[in-house]
């Protein structure tokens, strides 16, 4: 029972202070990066659209709180707070170690 209560509390906690915050309907452009990144929903619901035309453009992605999406290197995205305020974390993997 204690585990269940902890899970419920952590699921409904406020977004981390390091999270980017978007007001309902607000959008933010994420430009291309040299390496891939993870975008993790940290509160609310996010609407992601990959920029570009043709085969590069895929279907829109909706992320609920706690869900994540891999953003491949050299891709550009538009992120919007869908149906109310939202927050997200942008996670960049550490660089690979090189042999000395």
DSSP file (Angstrom, degrees, kcal/mol; ACC not computed):
  #  RESIDUE AA STRUCTURE BP1 BP2  ACC     N-H-->O    O-->H-N    N-H-->O    O-->H-N    TCO  KAPPA ALPHA  PHI   PSI    X-CA   Y-CA   Z-CA
    1    1 A X     >        0   0    0      0, 0.0     4,-1.9     0, 0.0     5,-0.2   0.000 360.0 360.0 360.0 -40.5    0.0    0.0    0.0
    2    2 A X  H  >  +     0   0    0      1,-0.2     4,-2.1     2,-0.2     5,-0.2   0.892 360.0  53.0 -61.7 -39.3    2.8    2.4    0.8
    3    3 A X  H  > S+     0   0    0      1,-0.2     4,-2.4     2,-0.2    -1,-0.2   0.907 106.7  52.7 -62.5 -41.6    4.3    1.9   -2.6
    4    4 A X  H  > S+     0   0    0      1,-0.2     4,-2.0     2,-0.2    -1,-0.2   0.905 108.8  49.3 -61.7 -42.3    1.0    2.7   -4.3
    5    5 A X  H  X S+     0   0    0     -4,-1.9     4,-2.4     2,-0.2    -1,-0.2   0.903 110.0  51.0 -64.2 -41.7    0.7    6.0   -2.4
    6    6 A X  H  X S+     0   0    0     -4,-2.1     4,-2.6     1,-0.2     5,-0.2   0.920 109.7  50.5 -62.3 -43.9    4.3    7.0   -3.3
    7    7 A X  H  X S+     0   0    0     -4,-2.4     4,-1.9     1,-0.2    -1,-0.2   0.898 110.7  49.2 -62.4 -40.2    3.6    6.3   -7.0
    8    8 A X  H  X S+     0   0    0     -4,-2.0     4,-1.3     2,-0.2    -1,-0.2   0.913 112.3  47.9 -66.3 -41.5    0.4    8.4   -6.9
    9    9 A X  H  < S+     0   0    0     -4,-2.4     3,-0.3     1,-0.2    -2,-0.2   0.923 113.0  46.7 -66.1 -43.9    2.1   11.3   -5.2
   10   10 A X  H >< S+     0   0    0     -4,-2.6     3,-1.0     1,-0.2    -1,-0.2   0.838 108.7  56.6 -69.3 -30.8    5.1   11.4   -7.6
   11   11 A X  H 3< S+     0   0    0     -4,-1.9    -1,-0.2     1,-0.2    -2,-0.2   0.832 113.1  39.9 -68.4 -31.7    2.8   11.1  -10.6
   12   12 A X  T 3< S+     0   0    0     -4,-1.3    -1,-0.2    -3,-0.3    -2,-0.2   0.177  90.2 121.9-103.6  17.4    0.9   14.2   -9.7
   13   13 A X  S <  S-     0   0    0     -3,-1.0     3,-0.1     1,-0.1    -3,-0.1  -0.296  71.5 -89.3 -76.6 165.2    3.9   16.3   -8.5
   14   14 A X        -     0   0    0      1,-0.1    -1,-0.1    29,-0.1     3,-0.1  -0.340  53.5 -88.4 -69.6 154.1    4.8   19.7  -10.0
   15   15 A X        -     0   0    0      1,-0.1    -1,-0.1    -3,-0.1    28,-0.1  -0.276  54.2 -91.5 -60.2 149.8    7.2   19.8  -12.9
   16   16 A X    >   -     0   0    0      1,-0.1     3,-1.6    26,-0.1    -1,-0.1  -0.228  32.5-116.6 -59.2 153.8   10.9   19.9  -12.1
   17   17 A X  T 3  S+     0   0    0      1,-0.3    -1,-0.1    -3,-0.1    -2,-0.1   0.752 114.3  60.2 -66.6 -22.0   12.3   23.5  -11.8
   18   18 A X  T 3  S+     0   0    0      2,-0.1    -1,-0.3    71,-0.0     2,-0.1   0.487  84.1 111.9 -82.1  -2.3   14.6   22.7  -14.8
   19   19 A X  S <  S-     0   0    0     -3,-1.6     2,-0.3    70,-0.1    70,-0.2  -0.414  71.9-121.5 -75.1 145.4   11.7   22.1  -17.0
   20   20 A X  E     -A   88   0A   0     68,-3.0    68,-2.3    -2,-0.1     2,-0.4  -0.689  32.7-146.8 -77.5 137.4   10.7   24.4  -19.9
   21   21 A X  E     -A   87   0A   0     -2,-0.3     2,-0.4    66,-0.2    66,-0.2  -0.895  15.2-170.4-115.6 140.8    7.2   25.7  -19.4
   22   22 A X  E     -A   86   0A   0     64,-3.1    64,-2.6    -2,-0.4     2,-0.1  -0.994  19.1-133.2-127.7 132.0    4.6   26.5  -22.0
   23   23 A X    >   -     0   0    0     -2,-0.4     3,-2.7    62,-0.2    58,-0.4  -0.453  53.8 -69.8 -74.4 157.0    1.2   28.2  -21.4
   24   24 A X  T 3  S+     0   0    0      1,-0.3    61,-0.2    -2,-0.1    -1,-0.2  -0.233 124.4   8.4 -50.4 126.8   -1.8   26.6  -23.0
   25   25 A X  T 3  S+     0   0    0     56,-2.1    -1,-0.3    59,-0.4     2,-0.2   0.278  96.8 132.0  83.4 -11.2   -1.6   27.1  -26.8
   26   26 A X    <   -     0   0    0     -3,-2.7    55,-2.2    54,-0.1     2,-0.3  -0.504  39.9-159.2 -75.0 142.9    2.0   28.5  -26.6
   27   27 A X  E     -B   80   0A   0     53,-0.2     2,-0.4    -2,-0.2    53,-0.2  -0.871   9.9-165.6-122.5 155.9    4.5   27.0  -29.1
   28   28 A X  E     -B   79   0A   0     51,-2.5    51,-2.9    -2,-0.3     2,-0.4  -0.998  16.9-134.1-141.0 136.5    8.3   26.8  -29.1
   29   29 A X  E     -B   78   0A   0     -2,-0.4     2,-0.6    49,-0.2    49,-0.2  -0.763  11.1-157.5 -90.4 133.4   10.5   25.9  -32.0
   30   30 A X  E     -B   77   0A   0     47,-3.3    47,-2.3    -2,-0.4     3,-0.1  -0.942  17.2-147.7-109.5 110.3   13.4   23.4  -31.4
   31   31 A X        -     0   0    0     -2,-0.6    44,-0.2    45,-0.2    43,-0.1  -0.164  33.2 -74.5 -70.5 169.1   16.1   23.9  -34.0
   32   32 A X        -     0   0    0     42,-0.2     2,-0.3    41,-0.1    -1,-0.2  -0.290  47.1-158.1 -65.2 148.8   18.2   21.1  -35.3
   33   33 A X        -     0   0    0     42,-0.3    41,-3.0    39,-0.3    42,-0.2  -0.908  27.2-118.9-126.4 155.9   21.0   19.8  -33.1
   34   34 A X  S    S+     0   0    0     -2,-0.3     2,-0.3    39,-0.2    39,-0.1   0.762  99.5  32.3 -66.2 -25.7   24.2   17.9  -34.0
   35   35 A X  S    S-     0   0    0     37,-0.1    39,-0.2    38,-0.1    -2,-0.1  -0.906  95.6 -91.8-130.0 160.8   23.1   14.9  -31.9
   36   36 A X        -     0   0    0     -2,-0.3    57,-0.6    37,-0.1     2,-0.3  -0.198  40.5-163.0 -65.9 160.9   19.8   13.3  -31.1
   37   37 A X  E     -DC  71  92A   0     34,-2.2    34,-3.6    55,-0.2     2,-0.4  -0.953  17.3-124.7-141.7 158.2   17.9   14.3  -27.9
   38   38 A X  E     -DC  70  91A   0     53,-3.0    53,-3.4    -2,-0.3     2,-0.5  -0.908  16.8-158.1-102.5 135.2   15.0   13.0  -25.8
   39   39 A X  E     -DC  69  90A   0     30,-2.5    30,-2.3    -2,-0.4     2,-0.5  -0.973  13.5-169.1-111.2 121.8   12.1   15.3  -25.1
   40   40 A X  E     -DC  68  89A   0     49,-2.7    49,-2.7    -2,-0.5     2,-0.4  -0.944  22.1-127.4-117.4 126.5   10.2   14.2  -22.0
   41   41 A X  E     + C   0  88A   0     26,-2.9    25,-2.4    -2,-0.5    47,-0.3  -0.582  26.3 179.4 -71.3 125.6    6.8   15.6  -21.0
   42   42 A X  E     -     0   0A   0     45,-2.7    46,-0.2     1,-0.4     2,-0.2   0.123  65.7  -5.9-116.4  18.0    7.1   16.9  -17.4
   43   43 A X  E    S+ C   0  87A   0     44,-0.7    44,-2.5     1,-0.3    -1,-0.4  -0.537 111.5   4.8 157.4 136.4    3.5   18.1  -16.9
   44   44 A X  E    S-     0   0A   0     42,-0.3    21,-0.7    -2,-0.2     2,-0.4  -0.344  94.8 -54.5  74.0-156.1    0.4   18.5  -19.0
   45   45 A X  E     -EC  64  82A   0     37,-0.5    37,-2.5    40,-0.4     2,-0.3  -0.985  47.0-153.9-128.6 136.2    0.2   17.4  -22.6
   46   46 A X  E     -EC  63  81A   0     17,-2.8    17,-2.3    -2,-0.4     2,-0.5  -0.825   5.4-153.2-111.7 147.9    2.5   18.3  -25.5
   47   47 A X  E     -EC  62  80A   0     33,-2.7    33,-2.4    -2,-0.3     2,-0.4  -0.982  17.9-167.5-118.9 116.7    1.8   18.4  -29.2
   48   48 A X  E     -EC  61  79A   0     13,-3.4    13,-2.6    -2,-0.5     2,-0.4  -0.890   8.8-177.9-110.9 135.1    5.0   17.8  -31.3
   49   49 A X  E     - C   0  78A   0     29,-2.3    29,-2.6    -2,-0.4     2,-0.5  -0.996  23.2-134.8-130.7 126.9    5.2   18.4  -35.1
   50   50 A X  E     - C   0  77A   0     -2,-0.4    27,-0.3     8,-0.3     8,-0.1  -0.685  26.1-132.7 -80.6 128.1    8.4   17.7  -37.0
   51   51 A X        +     0   0    0     25,-2.9    25,-0.4    -2,-0.5     2,-0.1  -0.358  61.6  63.0 -77.5 159.8    9.2   20.5  -39.4
   52   52 A X  S    S-     0   0    0     23,-0.1     2,-0.2    -2,-0.1    -2,-0.0  -0.315  71.3 -99.4 110.4 165.4   10.1   20.0  -43.0
   53   53 A X  S >  S+     0   0    0     -2,-0.1     3,-1.1     3,-0.1     4,-0.3  -0.538  71.6  19.9-114.5-178.6    8.3   18.6  -46.0
   54   54 A X  G >  S-     0   0    0      1,-0.2     3,-1.1    -2,-0.2     0, 0.0  -0.251 122.5 -13.1  64.3-143.4    8.1   15.4  -47.9
   55   55 A X  G 3  S+     0   0    0      1,-0.3    -1,-0.2     3,-0.0    -3,-0.0   0.724 127.9  69.2 -66.7 -22.6    9.2   12.1  -46.3
   56   56 A X  G <  S+     0   0    0     -3,-1.1     2,-0.4     2,-0.0    -1,-0.3   0.804  84.9  81.1 -67.8 -27.5   11.0   13.9  -43.5
   57   57 A X    <   -     0   0    0     -3,-1.1     2,-0.2    -4,-0.3    -6,-0.1  -0.667  62.9-177.7 -85.3 128.8    7.6   15.0  -42.0
   58   58 A X        -     0   0    0     -2,-0.4    -8,-0.3     1,-0.2     3,-0.1  -0.583  37.9 -67.4-113.7 177.7    5.9   12.4  -39.9
   59   59 A X        -     0   0    0     -2,-0.2    -1,-0.2     1,-0.1    -9,-0.1  -0.278  63.5 -90.7 -62.8 151.8    2.5   12.4  -38.1
   60   60 A X        -     0   0    0    -11,-0.1     2,-0.4    -3,-0.1   -11,-0.2  -0.272  40.7-141.3 -60.0 151.7    2.1   14.7  -35.2
   61   61 A X  E     -E   48   0A   0    -13,-2.6   -13,-3.4    -3,-0.1     2,-0.5  -0.965   8.6-158.4-120.6 135.0    3.0   13.2  -31.8
   62   62 A X  E     -E   47   0A   0     -2,-0.4     2,-0.5   -15,-0.2   -15,-0.2  -0.961   9.0-165.1-112.6 129.2    1.1   13.8  -28.5
   63   63 A X  E     -E   46   0A   0    -17,-2.3   -17,-2.8    -2,-0.5     2,-0.2  -0.961   3.3-156.8-117.7 124.9    2.9   13.2  -25.3
   64   64 A X  E >   -E   45   0A   0     -2,-0.5     3,-2.6   -19,-0.2   -23,-0.3  -0.532  50.2 -61.3 -88.2 164.0    1.2   12.9  -21.9
   65   65 A X  T 3  S+     0   0    0    -21,-0.7   -23,-0.2     1,-0.3    -1,-0.2  -0.179 127.1  17.2 -46.6 125.2    2.9   13.6  -18.6
   66   66 A X  T 3  S+     0   0    0    -25,-2.4    -1,-0.3     1,-0.3     2,-0.1   0.194  97.4 117.2  95.1 -15.1    5.9   11.2  -18.2
   67   67 A X    <   -     0   0    0     -3,-2.6   -26,-2.9   -27,-0.0    -1,-0.3  -0.482  47.0-156.5 -84.3 157.5    6.1   10.1  -21.8
   68   68 A X  E     -D   40   0A   0    -28,-0.2     2,-0.4    -2,-0.1   -28,-0.2  -0.937   8.7-158.5-134.9 156.7    9.2   10.8  -24.0
   69   69 A X  E     -D   39   0A   0    -30,-2.3   -30,-2.5    -2,-0.3     2,-0.4  -1.000  20.3-128.3-136.2 132.2   10.0   11.1  -27.7
   70   70 A X  E     -D   38   0A   0     -2,-0.4     2,-0.7   -32,-0.2   -32,-0.2  -0.673  18.1-158.6 -78.2 129.6   13.4   10.7  -29.4
   71   71 A X  E     -D   37   0A   0    -34,-3.6   -34,-2.2    -2,-0.4     4,-0.1  -0.924  19.2-135.4-109.7 104.7   14.3   13.6  -31.6
   72   72 A X    >   -     0   0    0     -2,-0.7     3,-1.1   -36,-0.2   -39,-0.3  -0.113  31.9 -84.1 -59.8 156.7   16.9   12.5  -34.1
   73   73 A X  T 3  S+     0   0    0      1,-0.2   -39,-0.2   -39,-0.1   -37,-0.1  -0.224 111.6  19.9 -56.8 148.7   19.9   14.6  -34.9
   74   74 A X  T 3  S+     0   0    0    -41,-3.0     2,-0.3     1,-0.2    -1,-0.2   0.699  95.2 124.4  63.7  24.3   19.5   17.4  -37.5
   75   75 A X    <   -     0   0    0     -3,-1.1     2,-0.4   -42,-0.2   -42,-0.3  -0.862  50.1-144.9-112.6 152.0   15.7   17.5  -37.2
   76   76 A X        -     0   0    0    -25,-0.4   -25,-2.9    -2,-0.3     2,-0.3  -0.925  19.4-174.4-117.2 139.3   13.6   20.5  -36.3
   77   77 A X  E     -BC  30  50A   0    -47,-2.3   -47,-3.3    -2,-0.4     2,-0.5  -0.921  22.1-144.5-133.9 154.6   10.4   20.4  -34.2
   78   78 A X  E     -BC  29  49A   0    -29,-2.6   -29,-2.3    -2,-0.3     2,-0.4  -0.992  20.2-163.7-116.5 128.7    7.6   22.6  -33.0
   79   79 A X  E     -BC  28  48A   0    -51,-2.9   -51,-2.5    -2,-0.5     2,-0.4  -0.945   8.3-177.2-115.6 131.4    6.3   21.9  -29.5
   80   80 A X  E     -BC  27  47A   0    -33,-2.4   -33,-2.7    -2,-0.4     2,-0.7  -0.975  32.2-117.7-129.7 142.8    3.0   23.2  -28.3
   81   81 A X  E     - C   0  46A   0    -55,-2.2   -56,-2.1   -58,-0.4     2,-0.5  -0.698  37.4-153.2 -75.2 116.7    1.2   23.0  -25.0
   82   82 A X  E     - C   0  45A   0    -37,-2.5   -37,-0.5    -2,-0.7   -58,-0.1  -0.827  64.4  -7.5 -99.8 127.7   -2.0   21.1  -25.9
   83   83 A X  E    S-     0   0A   0     -2,-0.5    -1,-0.2   -39,-0.1     2,-0.2   0.933 129.8 -19.5  58.4  54.2   -5.2   21.5  -23.8
   84   84 A X  E    S-     0   0A   0     -3,-0.4   -59,-0.4   -40,-0.1   -39,-0.2  -0.515 106.2 -23.3 113.0-179.2   -3.7   23.7  -21.0
   85   85 A X  E     +     0   0A   0    -61,-0.2   -40,-0.4    -2,-0.2     2,-0.3  -0.238  61.4 179.9 -64.1 152.5   -0.3   24.5  -19.6
   86   86 A X  E     -A   22   0A   0    -64,-2.6   -64,-3.1   -42,-0.2     2,-0.3  -0.950  15.4-156.3-148.7 165.8    2.5   22.0  -20.1
   87   87 A X  E     -AC  21  43A   0    -44,-2.5   -45,-2.7    -2,-0.3   -44,-0.7  -0.982  11.0-174.1-143.6 153.3    6.2   21.5  -19.3
   88   88 A X  E     -AC  20  41A   0    -68,-2.3   -68,-3.0    -2,-0.3     2,-0.4  -0.985  18.2-138.7-147.9 158.9    9.0   19.5  -20.8
   89   89 A X  E     - C   0  40A   0    -49,-2.7   -49,-2.7    -2,-0.3     2,-0.6  -0.941  12.5-149.3-114.2 139.8   12.6   18.4  -20.3
   90   90 A X  E     - C   0  39A   0     -2,-0.4     2,-0.5   -51,-0.2   -51,-0.2  -0.948  18.6-165.1-109.8 113.0   15.1   18.3  -23.2
   91   91 A X  E     - C   0  38A   0    -53,-3.4   -53,-3.0    -2,-0.6     2,-0.5  -0.877   6.6-166.6-109.5 122.8   17.7   15.6  -22.4
   92   92 A X  E     - C   0  37A   0     -2,-0.5   -55,-0.2   -55,-0.2     3,-0.1  -0.919  24.1-123.3-108.1 124.8   20.9   15.4  -24.4
   93   93 A X        -     0   0    0    -57,-0.6     3,-0.1    -2,-0.5   -58,-0.0  -0.318  34.9-101.8 -63.2 148.9   23.0   12.2  -24.1
   94   94 A X        -     0   0    0      1,-0.1    -1,-0.1     3,-0.0     3,-0.1  -0.348  46.6 -92.2 -67.2 153.6   26.6   12.7  -22.9
   95   95 A X        -     0   0    0      1,-0.1     2,-0.1    -3,-0.1    -1,-0.1  -0.314  47.0 -98.8 -65.0 150.5   29.3   12.6  -25.5
   96   96 A X        -     0   0    0      1,-0.1     2,-0.2    -3,-0.1    -1,-0.1  -0.432  40.4-110.1 -68.6 142.5   30.9    9.2  -26.2
   97   97 A X        -     0   0    0     -2,-0.1     2,-0.3    -3,-0.1    -1,-0.1  -0.473  30.0-140.5 -71.9 143.2   34.2    8.7  -24.5
   98   98 A X        -     0   0    0     -2,-0.2     2,-0.1    -3,-0.1    -1,-0.0  -0.814  22.8-103.6-105.2 148.2   37.2    8.6  -26.8
   99   99 A X              0   0    0     -2,-0.3    -1,-0.0     1,-0.1     0, 0.0  -0.447 360.0 360.0 -69.7 139.3   40.1    6.2  -26.4
  100  100 A X              0   0    0     -2,-0.1    -1,-0.1     0, 0.0    -2,-0.0   0.453 360.0 360.0 -83.1 360.0   43.2    7.8  -25.0
